[in-house]
Amino acid sequence: MGEKQYLKWYNKVGYGSGDIAGNVVYALLSSFVMIYLTNTIGLSSGIVGTLIAVSKLFDGFTDIFFGTMIDKTHSKLGKARPWMLYGYIGCAVTLVAIFAVPVNIGTTAQYAWFLIAYTLLNGVFYTANNIAYSALTSLVTKNSKERVQMGSYRFIFAFATSLLIQSVTVGFVSELGGGAAAWRIVAVVYALIGLVVNTVSALSVKELSEEELLVGEEEKAVEEKYGLLQGFKLLVSNKYYLMICGVYILQQLYGAMINAGIYYMTYVLKNENLYGVFSWAVNIPLIIALVFTPTLVGRFKGMYKLNLSGYIIAVIGRLLVVFAGYLGSVPLMLLFTALAALGQAPWQGDMNAVIASCSEYTFLKKGKRVDGTMYSCTSLGVKLGGGIGMALAGWLLEFSGFDGKMEVQPDSCITMLHFMYLWLPFLLDLVIMLVLSGMRVERANEKLRLEQSQARQKTALSDGSEGGSGGED
């Protein structure tokens, strides 16, 4: 007998559309905020990078906090959906604020404006929204196949949104006349779109009752309250959680270097419009592969072999991009970029299902359900990896002698752009592949279930034997 089905196709699609809202924020921020601040507002890339790094010190405390709060929430909408709905209102406001830095308030005030808006967006509102959105994977279905399907739909929408924003934003800003006012209008339009779609997504699914979530479990989770410290201990005691966090951070570092490609296109390839072309080479293969990820999980009899095989392909693809880049062949760079993206797709599609398995591992080991807290790794990885990546990009540009007011950059900057866009993505993919080689959480859960089943059988036999002896006396 197969697993019970909880969702209709429209529930899965509705849930997945929520990443349109998430990537309206993330794609605009990660792809364009640095070049907006350096080339339009005139701020220093090094100082901006430092402010982003400072912001991350605050961000690190909020992920587990909001994860714990979600686990403790009891409302008519459920545990996660209230945080998803209300958190995005703040996301929309602060996204606009970041791209509305006043041009006439002085440089110090401009830096302060950016730091406050960026910290509120990432450390508070995006955290609450994104952890809640990710946690819904565990809270609306217990079917592992449906969780994989939800992840696939989610990231299809995510990459399609990234593709659209990366393709049209430069032209959109130009059509509006360029400059600070144009960027502000673009941010307002994107924020309103995100607000509408996020609301639709949150209302398209219904969370299971807490009683339903425990049906079929061999042991009920301990319902005692636990604080931040206990939640933190539960997370760090799960080695698979640490692995997933590590991969998330590395992925966001990778993404930051790819997004720095707008500088590579502008100053190395001499055509900023190629940034949109390369975004097609990244996102279209991802979207196509994500459609087949649920089927591939079945063919590979689990997620481990599929994810590892995919990243082997990704590593080979990025190494070939390096060679094509030094050859100066844009067509080959596009081809091998697409190959690398194809290899990365399975992990993107089944990542939420892996985290759900990771949460199950904690339940089997500790007897506690910590779904919201466990999904803090998604927000933690996005914020730390993305923030550190953006900061690193700013520092490397500053170190190389980059000047946003110059049309031609010095040779030291060109060399740095080759390192950032060609070599670093290859090295990061290589490390991710090595981490995924140890991500055997599915096998670990099967082993724990078998051990617990054997222990119960042994206890039952022992109790039966004692009962029989008592009858003879």
C-alpha positions as CSV (number, residue, x, y, z in Angstrom):
1,M,0.0,0.0,0.0
2,G,1.3,3.4,-0.9
3,E,1.6,6.4,1.3
4,K,-1.5,8.4,2.1
5,Q,-2.0,11.4,-0.2
6,Y,-2.7,14.8,1.4
7,L,-2.5,17.3,-1.5
8,K,-4.2,18.0,-4.8
9,W,-2.2,19.3,-7.8
10,Y,-3.4,22.9,-7.2
11,N,-2.2,22.7,-3.5
12,K,1.3,21.9,-4.7
13,V,1.3,24.5,-7.4
14,G,-0.1,27.1,-5.0
15,Y,2.5,26.3,-2.5
16,G,5.3,26.5,-5.1
17,S,4.2,29.9,-6.3
18,G,5.2,31.3,-2.9
19,D,8.8,31.3,-4.1
20,I,7.8,33.9,-6.7
21,A,7.4,36.2,-3.7
22,G,10.6,35.0,-2.0
23,N,12.7,35.5,-5.2
24,V,11.2,38.9,-6.0
25,V,13.1,39.9,-2.8
26,Y,16.1,37.6,-3.1
27,A,16.8,37.9,-6.9
28,L,16.6,41.7,-7.0
29,L,18.7,42.0,-3.8
30,S,21.4,39.5,-4.7
31,S,21.7,40.5,-8.3
32,F,21.5,44.2,-8.3
33,V,21.8,45.8,-4.9
34,M,25.6,46.1,-5.1
35,I,25.7,47.6,-8.6
36,Y,22.9,49.9,-7.6
37,L,24.8,51.2,-4.6
38,T,28.2,51.5,-6.3
39,N,27.2,52.8,-9.7
40,T,24.0,54.7,-9.0
41,I,24.3,56.0,-5.4
42,G,28.1,56.1,-5.6
43,L,28.9,54.2,-2.4
44,S,32.1,52.2,-1.8
45,S,31.9,48.5,-2.6
46,G,34.2,47.7,0.3
47,I,32.2,49.7,2.9
48,V,28.9,48.2,1.6
49,G,30.5,44.7,1.9
50,T,31.5,45.5,5.5
51,L,28.0,46.7,6.4
52,I,26.5,43.5,5.0
53,A,28.9,41.5,7.1
54,V,28.0,43.5,10.2
55,S,24.3,42.9,9.5
56,K,25.0,39.1,9.5
57,L,26.1,39.3,13.2
58,F,22.5,40.2,14.1
59,D,20.9,37.8,11.6
60,G,22.6,34.8,13.1
61,F,20.4,35.1,16.3
62,T,17.1,35.4,14.6
63,D,16.9,32.2,12.6
64,I,16.6,29.7,15.5
65,F,14.4,32.3,17.4
66,F,11.8,32.4,14.6
67,G,12.0,28.6,14.1
68,T,11.3,28.1,17.8
69,M,8.4,30.6,17.7
70,I,6.8,28.7,14.8
71,D,7.0,25.5,16.7
72,K,5.3,27.1,19.6
73,T,2.6,28.8,17.6
74,H,-1.0,27.6,17.8
75,S,-3.6,29.5,15.7
76,K,-6.5,28.9,13.4
77,L,-4.1,29.3,10.4
78,G,-1.7,26.8,12.0
79,K,1.9,27.1,13.1
80,A,3.7,28.5,10.0
81,R,1.2,30.3,7.8
82,P,0.7,33.4,10.1
83,W,4.4,34.0,10.1
84,M,4.5,33.6,6.3
85,L,1.7,36.0,5.7
86,Y,2.6,38.8,8.1
87,G,6.4,38.5,7.6
88,Y,6.1,39.4,4.0
89,I,4.5,42.8,4.6
90,G,7.7,43.8,6.3
91,C,9.7,42.3,3.4
92,A,7.9,44.5,0.9
93,V,8.4,47.7,2.8
94,T,12.1,47.1,3.5
95,L,12.9,46.0,0.0
96,V,11.6,49.3,-1.3
97,A,13.5,51.1,1.4
98,I,16.8,49.5,0.3
99,F,16.3,50.7,-3.3
100,A,15.1,54.1,-2.2
101,V,18.3,55.4,-0.5
102,P,18.0,59.2,-0.6
103,V,20.6,60.9,-2.9
104,N,20.8,64.1,-0.9
105,I,21.2,63.2,2.7
106,G,25.0,62.8,2.9
107,T,27.2,59.7,2.5
108,T,27.2,58.6,6.2
109,A,23.4,58.8,6.3
110,Q,23.1,56.8,3.1
111,Y,25.3,54.0,4.6
112,A,23.1,54.1,7.8
113,W,19.9,54.0,5.8
114,F,21.1,50.9,3.9
115,L,22.3,49.1,7.0
116,I,19.0,49.6,8.9
117,A,16.8,48.6,5.9
118,Y,19.0,45.6,4.9
119,T,19.2,44.3,8.5
120,L,15.4,44.6,9.1
121,L,14.7,42.8,5.8
122,N,17.1,39.9,6.3
123,G,17.2,39.6,10.0
124,V,13.5,39.9,10.8
125,F,11.0,39.9,8.0
126,Y,12.6,37.6,5.4
127,T,13.6,35.2,8.2
128,A,10.1,34.9,9.6
129,N,8.6,34.5,6.1
130,N,11.1,32.1,4.7
131,I,11.4,29.7,7.7
132,A,7.6,29.5,7.8
133,Y,7.3,28.9,4.1
134,S,9.9,26.1,4.2
135,A,8.4,24.5,7.3
136,L,5.1,24.1,5.5
137,T,6.6,21.2,3.6
138,S,6.5,19.1,6.8
139,L,3.2,20.6,8.2
140,V,0.8,20.1,5.2
141,T,1.7,16.5,4.3
142,K,3.5,13.4,5.7
143,N,3.9,11.9,2.2
144,S,7.6,11.9,1.2
145,K,6.7,11.9,-2.5
146,E,4.5,14.9,-2.1
147,R,7.3,16.7,-0.2
148,V,9.6,16.2,-3.1
149,Q,6.9,17.4,-5.5
150,M,6.4,20.5,-3.4
151,G,10.1,21.2,-3.5
152,S,10.2,20.8,-7.3
153,Y,7.3,23.1,-7.8
154,R,8.8,25.6,-5.4
155,F,12.1,25.8,-7.1
156,I,10.6,25.8,-10.6
157,F,8.9,29.0,-9.6
158,A,12.0,30.3,-7.8
159,F,14.3,29.9,-10.8
160,A,11.7,31.2,-13.3
161,T,11.3,34.3,-11.1
162,S,15.1,34.7,-10.9
163,L,15.4,34.3,-14.6
164,L,12.7,36.9,-15.3
165,I,14.1,39.5,-12.9
166,Q,17.7,39.0,-14.0
167,S,16.6,39.2,-17.7
168,V,14.3,42.3,-17.5
169,T,15.5,44.5,-14.6
170,V,18.4,46.2,-16.4
171,G,16.1,47.1,-19.3
172,F,13.2,48.0,-17.0
173,V,15.4,50.5,-15.2
174,S,16.6,52.0,-18.5
175,E,13.1,52.3,-19.8
176,L,12.2,54.3,-16.6
177,G,15.1,56.7,-17.3
178,G,17.8,55.2,-15.2
179,G,19.0,56.6,-11.9
180,A,17.8,56.3,-8.4
181,A,14.2,57.1,-9.1
182,A,14.0,54.3,-11.7
183,W,15.4,51.7,-9.2
184,R,12.8,52.9,-6.6
185,I,9.9,52.4,-9.0
186,V,11.2,48.9,-10.0
187,A,11.4,47.9,-6.3
188,V,7.8,49.1,-5.6
189,V,6.5,47.1,-8.6
190,Y,8.3,43.9,-7.5
191,A,7.3,44.3,-3.9
192,L,3.6,44.6,-4.7
193,I,3.8,41.5,-7.0
194,G,5.4,39.6,-4.2
195,L,2.9,40.7,-1.6
196,V,0.0,39.4,-3.7
197,V,1.6,36.1,-4.6
198,N,2.7,35.3,-1.1
199,T,-0.8,35.8,0.2
200,V,-2.2,33.4,-2.4
201,S,0.5,30.8,-1.7
202,A,-0.2,30.8,2.1
203,L,-3.9,30.4,1.6
204,S,-3.6,27.6,-1.0
205,V,-2.6,24.9,1.5
206,K,-3.9,23.9,4.9
207,E,-1.7,22.7,7.8
208,L,-2.5,19.3,9.3
209,S,-3.6,19.3,12.9
210,E,-1.0,18.4,15.5
211,E,-2.8,15.2,16.2
212,E,-2.7,14.2,12.6
213,L,1.0,14.9,12.4
214,L,1.6,12.4,15.2
215,V,-0.7,9.6,13.7
216,G,1.3,6.6,12.7
217,E,4.3,7.6,14.8
218,E,5.6,4.8,17.0
219,E,6.3,7.2,19.8
220,K,4.7,10.6,20.4
221,A,7.0,13.6,20.5
222,V,7.6,15.0,23.9
223,E,5.5,18.1,24.0
224,E,7.4,19.9,26.7
225,K,8.4,23.5,26.0
226,Y,12.0,24.2,25.1
227,G,13.9,27.4,24.8
228,L,16.4,28.7,22.4
229,L,19.3,27.0,24.0
230,Q,17.6,23.6,24.0
231,G,16.5,24.2,20.4
232,F,20.0,25.0,19.5
233,K,21.3,21.8,21.2
234,L,18.8,19.7,19.3
235,L,20.0,21.2,16.0
236,V,23.7,20.9,16.5
237,S,23.3,17.3,17.8
238,N,22.0,16.4,14.3
239,K,25.0,16.1,12.0
240,Y,22.8,16.1,8.9
241,Y,21.4,19.5,9.9
242,L,24.9,20.9,10.1
243,M,25.7,19.4,6.7
244,I,22.5,21.0,5.2
245,C,23.4,24.3,6.7
246,G,26.9,24.1,5.3
247,V,25.6,23.2,1.8
248,Y,23.0,26.1,2.0
249,I,25.7,28.6,2.9
250,L,28.1,27.3,0.2
251,Q,25.2,27.5,-2.4
252,Q,24.5,31.1,-1.5
253,L,28.2,32.0,-1.7
254,Y,28.1,30.3,-5.1
255,G,25.1,32.4,-6.1
256,A,26.7,35.6,-4.9
257,M,29.7,35.0,-7.2
258,I,27.4,34.2,-10.1
259,N,25.4,37.3,-9.5
260,A,28.7,39.3,-9.5
261,G,28.6,38.3,-13.1
262,I,27.0,41.6,-13.9
263,Y,30.4,43.2,-13.3
264,Y,32.1,40.4,-15.4
265,M,29.7,41.0,-18.3
266,T,30.1,44.8,-18.0
267,Y,33.8,45.1,-17.7
268,V,35.3,41.8,-19.1
269,L,32.8,40.9,-21.9
270,K,31.9,44.5,-22.4
271,N,28.2,43.9,-22.7
272,E,26.0,44.2,-19.5
273,N,23.0,42.7,-21.4
274,L,24.8,39.3,-21.5
275,Y,24.0,39.0,-17.8
276,G,20.4,38.2,-18.8
277,V,21.6,35.7,-21.4
278,F,23.7,33.9,-18.9
279,S,20.7,33.8,-16.5
280,W,18.8,31.8,-19.1
281,A,21.7,29.4,-19.3
282,V,21.5,28.9,-15.5
283,N,17.8,28.9,-14.9
284,I,16.3,27.1,-17.9
285,P,18.2,23.8,-17.3
286,L,17.3,24.0,-13.6
287,I,13.6,24.4,-14.4
288,I,13.6,21.5,-16.9
289,A,15.5,19.2,-14.6
290,L,13.3,20.1,-11.7
291,V,10.2,18.8,-13.6
292,F,11.8,15.3,-13.6
293,T,13.3,15.4,-10.1
294,P,10.4,13.5,-8.4
295,T,10.7,10.7,-11.0
296,L,14.5,10.6,-10.8
297,V,14.3,10.2,-7.0
298,G,12.3,7.0,-7.6
299,R,14.7,5.8,-10.3
300,F,17.7,6.3,-8.0
301,K,15.8,4.8,-5.1
302,G,16.2,7.8,-2.9
303,M,17.8,11.3,-2.8
304,Y,21.4,10.5,-1.8
305,K,22.7,9.0,-5.1
306,L,20.8,11.4,-7.3
307,N,22.1,14.5,-5.4
308,L,25.7,13.3,-5.4
309,S,25.6,12.3,-9.1
310,G,24.1,15.6,-10.0
311,Y,26.9,17.6,-8.2
312,I,29.6,15.5,-9.9
313,I,28.1,16.8,-13.2
314,A,28.0,20.3,-11.8
315,V,31.7,20.3,-10.8
316,I,32.7,19.1,-14.3
317,G,30.5,21.8,-15.9
318,R,32.0,24.6,-13.8
319,L,35.6,23.4,-14.6
320,L,34.8,23.6,-18.3
321,V,33.3,27.1,-17.8
322,V,36.8,28.1,-16.5
323,F,38.5,26.9,-19.6
324,A,35.9,28.4,-21.9
325,G,36.2,31.8,-20.0
326,Y,40.0,32.0,-20.6
327,L,39.4,31.0,-24.3
328,G,37.0,34.0,-24.5
329,S,34.3,31.8,-26.0
330,V,30.8,33.0,-24.8
331,P,28.9,30.2,-26.6
332,L,31.1,27.6,-24.8
333,M,30.7,29.4,-21.5
334,L,26.9,29.3,-21.9
335,L,26.9,25.6,-22.8
336,F,29.0,24.5,-19.8
337,T,27.1,26.9,-17.5
338,A,23.9,25.1,-18.6
339,L,25.6,21.7,-17.9
340,A,26.5,22.8,-14.4
341,A,23.0,24.0,-13.7
342,L,21.6,20.7,-14.9
343,G,23.7,18.9,-12.3
344,Q,22.6,21.2,-9.5
345,A,18.9,20.8,-10.1
346,P,18.1,17.6,-8.2
347,W,19.4,18.9,-4.9
348,Q,17.4,22.1,-5.4
349,G,14.3,20.1,-6.0
350,D,14.5,17.6,-3.2
351,M,16.2,19.8,-0.6
352,N,13.1,20.4,1.4
353,A,12.4,16.7,1.5
354,V,16.0,16.1,2.7
355,I,15.4,18.6,5.5
356,A,12.1,16.9,6.4
357,S,14.1,13.6,6.7
358,C,16.6,15.5,8.8
359,S,13.8,16.6,11.1
360,E,12.6,13.0,11.3
361,Y,16.1,12.0,12.3
362,T,15.9,14.3,15.3
363,F,12.4,12.9,16.2
364,L,13.7,9.3,16.0
365,K,16.7,10.1,18.1
366,K,15.3,12.6,20.6
367,G,11.5,12.0,20.4
368,K,10.8,15.7,19.7
369,R,9.2,17.4,16.7
370,V,11.2,20.5,15.8
371,D,10.0,21.1,12.2
372,G,10.0,24.9,12.4
373,T,13.3,25.0,14.2
374,M,14.8,22.5,11.7
375,Y,13.8,24.6,8.8
376,S,15.8,27.5,10.2
377,C,18.7,26.1,8.2
378,T,17.0,27.4,5.0
379,S,16.9,31.0,6.2
380,L,20.2,30.7,8.0
381,G,21.9,29.4,4.9
382,V,20.3,32.0,2.6
383,K,21.1,34.9,4.9
384,L,24.6,33.9,6.0
385,G,25.7,32.5,2.7
386,G,24.1,35.3,0.6
387,G,25.2,38.0,2.9
388,I,28.8,36.8,3.3
389,G,28.9,36.3,-0.5
390,M,27.7,39.8,-1.2
391,A,30.2,41.2,1.4
392,L,33.0,39.1,-0.1
393,A,32.2,40.4,-3.6
394,G,32.3,43.9,-2.3
395,W,35.6,43.4,-0.5
396,L,37.2,41.7,-3.5
397,L,36.1,44.4,-5.8
398,E,37.5,47.1,-3.5
399,F,40.8,45.2,-3.0
400,S,41.1,44.9,-6.8
401,G,40.9,48.7,-7.3
402,F,37.3,48.8,-8.7
403,D,35.8,52.2,-9.1
404,G,32.1,52.4,-10.2
405,K,32.7,55.8,-11.7
406,M,35.2,54.5,-14.2
407,E,34.1,53.0,-17.5
408,V,37.3,51.0,-17.9
409,Q,38.6,49.1,-14.8
410,P,42.3,48.5,-14.1
411,D,43.9,45.1,-15.0
412,S,43.9,44.1,-11.3
413,C,40.1,44.4,-11.3
414,I,39.8,42.4,-14.5
415,T,42.0,39.6,-13.0
416,M,39.8,39.6,-9.9
417,L,36.6,39.3,-11.9
418,H,38.0,36.2,-13.6
419,F,38.7,34.7,-10.2
420,M,35.3,35.6,-8.8
421,Y,33.2,34.5,-11.7
422,L,35.2,31.5,-13.0
423,W,37.3,29.9,-10.3
424,L,35.3,30.5,-7.1
425,P,32.0,28.9,-8.4
426,F,34.0,25.8,-9.4
427,L,35.7,25.5,-6.0
428,L,32.4,26.0,-4.2
429,D,30.7,23.3,-6.2
430,L,33.6,20.9,-5.5
431,V,33.2,21.4,-1.7
432,I,29.4,21.0,-1.9
433,M,29.9,17.7,-3.7
434,L,32.2,16.5,-0.9
435,V,29.6,17.4,1.7
436,L,26.8,15.7,-0.1
437,S,28.8,12.5,-0.2
438,G,28.1,12.2,3.5
439,M,24.4,13.1,3.3
440,R,23.0,9.6,4.1
441,V,20.1,10.7,6.3
442,E,17.6,8.4,4.6
443,R,19.7,5.3,5.4
444,A,20.2,6.6,8.9
445,N,16.5,6.9,9.5
446,E,15.8,3.4,8.1
447,K,18.4,2.0,10.5
448,L,16.9,3.9,13.5
449,R,13.4,2.6,12.6
450,L,14.7,-0.9,12.4
451,E,16.5,-0.7,15.7
452,Q,13.4,0.7,17.4
453,S,11.2,-1.9,15.8
454,Q,13.5,-4.7,17.0
455,A,13.6,-3.2,20.5
456,R,9.8,-3.1,20.7
457,Q,9.5,-6.7,19.5
458,K,12.1,-7.8,22.1
459,T,10.1,-5.9,24.8
460,A,6.9,-7.5,23.7
461,L,8.4,-11.0,23.7
462,S,9.8,-10.4,27.1
463,D,6.5,-9.1,28.5
464,G,4.7,-12.1,27.0
465,S,7.2,-14.5,28.5
466,E,6.8,-13.0,31.9
467,G,3.0,-13.1,31.6
468,G,3.1,-16.7,30.7
469,S,5.2,-17.6,33.6
470,G,2.9,-15.8,35.9
471,G,-0.1,-17.8,34.6
472,E,1.6,-21.2,35.5
473,D,2.3,-20.1,39.0
